[in-house]
């Protein structure tokens, strides 16, 4: 079932690139942006995450923590983060449970890959409620960053 605005964000615990566990419910008191993306080192994913990197001060200024989430391993995500100089956390959903919970998982992706994260964006407020939800079927499209930023501004 799709995650919708106004509902409590499904909780999860995933490992970041430093091999630390990150639990969504422990982020209470902060606005959170979750950006699910298909695969590290691909063109559109790189463009998306580098755009966030280049505008990170905006998110930081609105007390928002940004997390990129994909089914890549922590090792792949660490290499990707280093090569792209990303200044926010990447989380590995290698077991695909979180992507599935957020209804952001392709059954069948390019080259017959199964279980790849869809490109999706969620804004979660300081109380853990979803305030923006966007799941894209076309991996070639980018999330609506203007809508994400407007949502964050409305929370402050």
C-alpha positions as CSV (number, residue, x, y, z in Angstrom):
1,X,0.0,0.0,0.0
2,X,1.3,3.5,-0.9
3,X,2.5,5.8,1.8
4,X,0.4,8.9,1.7
5,X,0.6,12.4,3.1
6,X,-0.9,12.8,6.6
7,X,0.0,9.3,7.7
8,X,2.8,8.3,10.1
9,X,5.9,7.5,8.2
10,X,6.8,3.8,8.4
11,X,9.8,3.3,10.7
12,X,12.9,1.6,9.5
13,X,16.5,1.0,10.5
14,X,19.2,0.9,7.7
15,X,22.9,1.0,7.6
16,X,24.7,4.2,6.3
17,X,28.0,4.2,4.4
18,X,29.9,4.4,7.7
19,X,28.2,1.2,8.8
20,X,26.1,2.9,11.4
21,X,22.5,2.1,11.9
22,X,20.0,4.9,11.2
23,X,16.5,4.6,12.5
24,X,13.8,7.0,11.2
25,X,11.9,7.2,14.5
26,X,15.1,8.4,16.2
27,X,15.1,11.5,13.9
28,X,12.1,13.0,15.7
29,X,12.5,16.7,16.2
30,X,14.0,17.1,12.7
31,X,12.4,17.3,9.3
32,X,13.5,14.5,7.1
33,X,13.7,14.1,3.3
34,X,13.9,10.5,2.0
35,X,15.1,10.1,-1.6
36,X,14.8,6.6,-2.9
37,X,16.9,6.1,-6.0
38,X,17.4,3.0,-8.3
39,X,21.1,2.5,-8.5
40,X,24.4,4.3,-7.7
41,X,26.7,5.3,-10.5
42,X,23.8,5.7,-13.0
43,X,23.2,9.0,-14.9
44,X,19.9,10.2,-13.5
45,X,20.7,9.1,-10.0
46,X,24.0,10.9,-10.0
47,X,22.2,14.0,-11.4
48,X,19.6,13.8,-8.7
49,X,21.9,13.4,-5.7
50,X,24.5,15.9,-7.0
51,X,21.6,18.4,-7.2
52,X,20.8,17.8,-3.5
53,X,24.6,18.1,-2.7
54,X,24.8,21.4,-4.5
55,X,21.7,22.8,-2.6
56,X,22.4,21.1,0.7
57,X,22.6,24.5,2.6
58,X,19.0,25.1,1.7
59,X,17.9,21.8,3.3
60,X,20.2,22.3,6.3
61,X,18.8,25.8,6.8
62,X,15.4,24.4,7.1
63,X,16.5,21.8,9.8
64,X,16.1,19.0,7.3
65,X,18.2,15.9,7.2
66,X,18.4,14.3,3.8
67,X,18.8,10.5,3.3
68,X,19.4,8.8,-0.1
69,X,18.2,5.2,-0.1
70,X,18.9,2.5,-2.6
71,X,19.2,-1.3,-2.7
72,X,22.9,-1.0,-3.3
73,X,25.3,-2.4,-0.7
74,X,26.9,-0.1,1.9
75,X,30.2,-0.6,0.1
76,X,28.9,0.5,-3.3
77,X,27.1,3.5,-1.7
78,X,30.3,4.5,0.2
79,X,32.3,4.5,-3.1
80,X,29.5,6.5,-4.9
81,X,29.3,9.0,-2.0
82,X,33.1,9.5,-2.0
83,X,33.3,9.9,-5.8
84,X,30.5,12.4,-5.9
85,X,31.5,14.2,-2.7
86,X,28.0,13.8,-1.4
87,X,27.4,15.7,1.9
88,X,24.4,13.8,3.2
89,X,23.8,10.2,4.3
90,X,23.2,7.3,1.9
91,X,21.4,4.3,3.4
92,X,21.5,0.7,2.1
93,X,18.2,-1.0,1.7
94,X,20.0,-4.1,0.4
95,X,17.2,-6.4,1.8
96,X,14.6,-4.2,0.0
97,X,12.2,-4.1,3.0
98,X,12.1,-0.3,3.3
99,X,11.6,0.3,-0.4
100,X,8.8,-2.2,-0.3
101,X,7.2,-0.6,2.8
102,X,7.2,2.7,1.0
103,X,5.8,1.2,-2.2
104,X,9.0,2.3,-4.0
105,X,10.2,-1.0,-5.4
106,X,10.2,-2.1,-9.0
107,X,9.2,-5.8,-9.5
108,X,11.1,-5.7,-12.8
109,X,13.7,-3.0,-13.7
110,X,16.0,-2.6,-16.7
111,X,18.0,-5.7,-17.8
112,X,15.5,-7.9,-15.9
113,X,16.8,-6.7,-12.5
114,X,14.2,-7.4,-9.9
115,X,13.7,-5.5,-6.7
116,X,15.3,-2.1,-7.5
117,X,14.2,1.0,-5.7
118,X,11.9,3.4,-7.6
119,X,12.8,7.0,-7.7
120,X,10.7,8.5,-4.8
121,X,10.7,11.4,-2.4
122,X,9.1,11.8,1.0
123,X,9.2,14.7,3.4
124,X,8.6,13.8,7.0
125,X,7.9,16.4,9.6
126,X,9.4,16.7,13.1
127,X,6.6,14.5,14.5
128,X,7.2,11.7,12.0
129,X,4.2,12.5,9.7
130,X,4.5,12.3,6.0
131,X,3.9,15.8,4.5
132,X,5.0,15.1,0.9
133,X,5.0,11.8,-1.0
134,X,6.0,11.2,-4.6
135,X,6.8,7.8,-6.2
136,X,7.8,7.9,-9.9
137,X,7.2,5.0,-12.2
138,X,9.6,6.4,-14.8
139,X,13.2,6.2,-13.4
140,X,14.3,8.8,-16.0
141,X,12.3,11.5,-14.2
142,X,13.5,13.5,-11.2
143,X,11.4,14.3,-8.1
144,X,9.7,17.6,-7.9
145,X,12.4,19.4,-5.9
146,X,10.4,22.7,-5.9
147,X,7.5,20.9,-4.2
148,X,9.8,19.3,-1.8
149,X,11.4,22.6,-0.9
150,X,8.0,24.3,-0.6
151,X,6.8,21.6,1.7
152,X,9.9,22.0,3.9
153,X,9.5,25.8,4.0
154,X,5.9,25.4,5.1
155,X,7.0,23.3,8.1
156,X,9.2,26.0,9.6
